[in-house]
Amino acid sequence: RRPASAELGADLEAEAEPQPGGRYALRPEAPELLLALARTVERGRILVADYGGEGGKVHTGRDPVRTFVGGLRGAGPLEAPGSQDITADVDFGPLRRAARGAGFLELAYEEQEAWRERLAPGVAGIFDPAPGALAAFKVLLLEKPS
């Protein structure tokens, strides 16, 4: 392992107080991707759902990049290309700030399980994901008013 570049270090310090040995999800391009999508919305909503959190609470003991095959943990991310799904945690803090700056209202930011239970009571318990998987999955609902 090697230390983060000065640019990534500055991004991290803007989001969290770095801890020795800590692992953080830094996606400097994510806010620009959200803003590019936001520019296509004259009036309406954007739904973002992904694993993650904010700042130093993005991942708690999970590998920041994980793979899955048929809903089960896969091999290393560089093994078996094209045969497994790859996911990485997202820091929602920069996304939320970018959305506010673009004039979007935040209608919801919550765990996926709470989101599903609120929208369809009783349905959330039907699925049997890995323990803690849904708690790590966040839903962000944004709206651009007319």
RALINRA-V919224 format. One record per helix or strand. SS is the DSSP state (A for helix, B for strand). FROM is the first residue (numbers start at 1). LEN is the number of residues. Records with the same first field share a line. If there is no record, write none. Layout:
# RALINRA-V919224
SS->FROM-LEN / FROM-LEN
This chain:
# RALINRA-V919224
A->6-10 / 30-9 / 55-3 / 92-10 / 112-8 / 124-3
B->44-10 / 65-5 / 72-2 / 85-4 / 90-2 / 104-8 / 137-8
